[in-house]
Amino acid sequence: MYTLVSGLVRELLKRDEYNVLILGLDNAGKTTLLEHTKIKFTSGYTGKPFHKITATIGLNIGNISTLGVNLLFWDLGGQDELQSLWDKYYAECHGVVWVVDSLDEARVDDSRVAFEKMIRNEHMRGVPLLFLCNKQDMVGCLNVNQIREAFSDSASKMGSRDCSVRGVSALHGQGIKDAIVWLAQCVIKNNETRPPINKDD
């Protein structure tokens, strides 16, 4: 009887899990975004001190639960030499968060080039995209409309997918919670095209 009941409980507690890539150039604020996402969605989690966050060499992984599912985030290093590794993760991802440094106008075009290479990969077809213009709290940053204009040539390469462009401050957590909930809704809606992974709680 115990085996039957415990098996039933495990089945009831099973959650769908979705893999989400956090991509963008180095210093865009991807790791800070991941830390603040964990803070927003994980009770009791205080995170690491933001001033101690350094450039990601390789990857960082974080997990949150929202809307009855788990989101497993893969924060991949954005240096030129690491971008060649991104496509190893595309086939198994369910959503993408693209982060742009709104304060670094000189590298916006570099970000656009990397973005287009990613979005045109055949494994990324139809994958929901959350496009975040980070550091909107900083004086002198490009606003969301200016960044949208800088990426305007990319629009024709997007294909059919859910997409949202938003301004955020990863450092202060502004705009993050609503953005992540939107992405969770999209990956759930897209689960026939990209089925989730079933995990036990």
C-alpha positions as CSV (number, residue, x, y, z in Angstrom):
1,M,0.0,0.0,0.0
2,Y,2.8,2.4,0.9
3,T,4.5,1.8,-2.5
4,L,1.2,2.6,-4.3
5,V,0.5,5.7,-2.2
6,S,4.1,7.0,-2.5
7,G,4.0,6.4,-6.3
8,L,0.7,8.3,-6.6
9,V,2.1,11.2,-4.5
10,R,5.2,11.4,-6.7
11,E,3.0,11.5,-9.8
12,L,0.9,14.3,-8.4
13,L,4.0,16.3,-7.5
14,K,5.6,15.9,-10.8
15,R,6.3,19.3,-12.4
16,D,7.1,20.2,-16.0
17,E,10.5,21.7,-16.4
18,Y,11.6,24.1,-19.2
19,N,15.2,25.1,-20.1
20,V,15.7,28.8,-20.6
21,L,18.9,30.3,-22.1
22,I,20.2,33.7,-20.9
23,L,22.3,35.1,-23.8
24,G,23.9,38.3,-24.7
25,L,27.4,39.9,-24.8
26,D,29.7,39.9,-21.8
27,N,29.0,42.6,-19.3
28,A,25.3,42.9,-20.4
29,G,24.2,41.9,-16.9
30,K,23.1,38.3,-17.5
31,T,24.4,36.9,-14.2
32,T,23.0,39.8,-12.2
33,L,19.6,39.2,-14.0
34,L,19.7,35.5,-13.0
35,E,20.5,36.3,-9.4
36,H,17.7,38.8,-9.1
37,T,15.3,36.3,-10.8
38,K,16.2,33.8,-8.1
39,I,15.6,36.4,-5.4
40,K,12.2,37.4,-6.8
41,F,10.9,33.8,-7.1
42,T,12.7,31.9,-4.3
43,S,11.5,32.4,-0.8
44,G,14.4,33.0,1.6
45,Y,17.0,33.3,-1.1
46,T,19.1,36.5,-0.6
47,G,21.6,35.9,-3.5
48,K,25.2,36.7,-3.7
49,P,26.5,40.3,-3.3
50,F,26.1,42.0,-6.7
51,H,29.4,43.7,-6.4
52,K,31.1,40.3,-6.3
53,I,29.6,39.1,-9.6
54,T,32.3,38.7,-12.3
55,A,32.3,37.8,-15.9
56,T,31.0,34.3,-16.5
57,I,33.6,31.9,-17.8
58,G,31.4,29.0,-18.9
59,L,28.0,29.1,-17.4
60,N,25.8,29.6,-14.4
61,I,22.7,27.6,-13.7
62,G,19.6,28.7,-11.7
63,N,16.2,27.2,-11.0
64,I,12.9,28.8,-10.1
65,S,9.3,27.7,-9.9
66,T,6.3,29.8,-11.2
67,L,2.9,29.0,-12.6
68,G,3.2,25.4,-11.5
69,V,6.3,24.7,-13.6
70,N,10.1,24.8,-13.1
71,L,12.3,27.1,-15.2
72,L,15.9,26.0,-15.4
73,F,18.1,28.9,-16.5
74,W,21.4,28.5,-18.3
75,D,23.4,31.8,-18.1
76,L,26.0,31.4,-20.8
77,G,29.2,33.4,-21.0
78,G,29.1,36.2,-23.7
79,Q,32.7,36.6,-24.6
80,D,33.5,36.2,-28.3
81,E,35.3,32.9,-27.7
82,L,32.4,31.5,-25.7
83,Q,29.6,32.4,-28.2
84,S,30.7,29.5,-30.4
85,L,29.4,27.2,-27.7
86,W,25.9,28.6,-27.5
87,D,24.5,26.5,-30.3
88,K,25.2,23.3,-28.3
89,Y,22.3,24.3,-26.1
90,Y,19.7,25.4,-28.7
91,A,18.0,22.1,-29.5
92,E,17.0,21.5,-25.9
93,C,16.0,25.0,-24.9
94,H,12.3,26.1,-24.5
95,G,12.9,29.9,-24.3
96,V,15.6,32.6,-24.6
97,V,16.3,35.7,-22.6
98,W,18.4,38.1,-24.7
99,V,20.1,40.8,-22.6
100,V,21.5,44.0,-24.1
101,D,23.6,46.5,-22.2
102,S,21.7,49.8,-22.8
103,L,24.6,51.8,-21.5
104,D,27.2,50.5,-24.0
105,E,26.1,52.1,-27.2
106,A,29.4,51.2,-28.9
107,R,28.6,47.5,-28.7
108,V,25.0,47.5,-29.6
109,D,25.8,46.5,-33.1
110,D,28.0,43.7,-31.9
111,S,25.0,42.5,-29.8
112,R,22.8,42.7,-32.9
113,V,25.2,40.6,-35.0
114,A,25.4,37.9,-32.2
115,F,21.6,38.0,-31.8
116,E,20.9,37.5,-35.5
117,K,23.3,34.5,-35.7
118,M,21.5,33.0,-32.7
119,I,17.9,33.7,-34.0
120,R,18.6,32.3,-37.5
121,N,19.8,28.9,-36.2
122,E,17.3,26.2,-37.3
123,H,17.1,24.8,-33.7
124,M,15.7,28.2,-32.5
125,R,12.7,28.3,-34.8
126,G,9.6,29.2,-32.9
127,V,11.3,29.5,-29.5
128,P,9.8,32.3,-27.4
129,L,12.1,35.3,-26.9
130,L,12.3,37.7,-24.0
131,F,14.4,40.7,-25.2
132,L,15.6,42.8,-22.2
133,C,17.2,46.2,-22.5
134,N,19.2,46.2,-19.3
135,K,20.6,49.1,-17.2
136,Q,17.6,51.3,-17.8
137,D,18.3,52.8,-14.4
138,M,21.6,54.3,-15.6
139,V,21.9,58.0,-16.7
140,G,22.8,58.2,-20.4
141,C,21.6,54.8,-21.4
142,L,19.8,54.1,-24.7
143,N,16.1,53.8,-24.2
144,V,14.0,50.8,-25.3
145,N,12.9,52.5,-28.5
146,Q,16.4,53.4,-29.5
147,I,17.5,49.8,-29.0
148,R,14.5,48.5,-30.8
149,E,15.5,50.7,-33.7
150,A,19.1,49.5,-33.7
151,F,17.7,45.9,-34.0
152,S,15.0,46.8,-36.5
153,D,16.8,44.9,-39.4
154,S,16.5,41.7,-37.2
155,A,12.7,41.8,-37.2
156,S,12.4,40.0,-40.6
157,K,14.5,37.2,-39.3
158,M,12.4,36.5,-36.2
159,G,9.9,34.1,-37.8
160,S,6.8,33.1,-36.0
161,R,7.4,33.2,-32.2
162,D,6.2,35.0,-29.1
163,C,8.5,38.0,-28.4
164,S,8.5,40.8,-25.9
165,V,10.9,43.7,-25.7
166,R,11.2,45.3,-22.3
167,G,13.4,47.7,-20.3
168,V,14.7,46.4,-17.0
169,S,17.3,47.0,-14.3
170,A,18.9,43.7,-13.4
171,L,20.8,45.4,-10.6
172,H,17.7,46.8,-8.9
173,G,15.3,44.1,-10.0
174,Q,13.0,46.5,-11.8
175,G,10.7,44.8,-14.4
176,I,12.2,41.4,-13.9
177,K,9.3,39.5,-12.3
178,D,6.7,40.5,-14.9
179,A,9.1,39.7,-17.7
180,I,9.8,36.2,-16.3
181,V,6.2,35.4,-15.7
182,W,5.5,36.4,-19.4
183,L,8.2,34.0,-20.6
184,A,6.9,31.2,-18.4
185,Q,3.4,31.7,-19.9
186,C,4.9,31.5,-23.4
187,V,6.9,28.3,-22.9
188,I,3.9,26.6,-21.4
189,K,1.8,27.7,-24.4
190,N,4.5,26.4,-26.7
191,N,4.7,23.0,-25.1
192,E,3.3,21.0,-28.0
193,T,6.2,22.3,-30.2
194,R,8.7,22.0,-27.4
195,P,7.6,19.5,-24.9
196,P,8.8,20.0,-21.3
197,I,10.9,17.7,-19.2
198,N,9.0,16.0,-16.4
199,K,10.7,16.3,-13.0
200,D,9.6,15.1,-9.6
201,D,9.5,17.8,-6.9
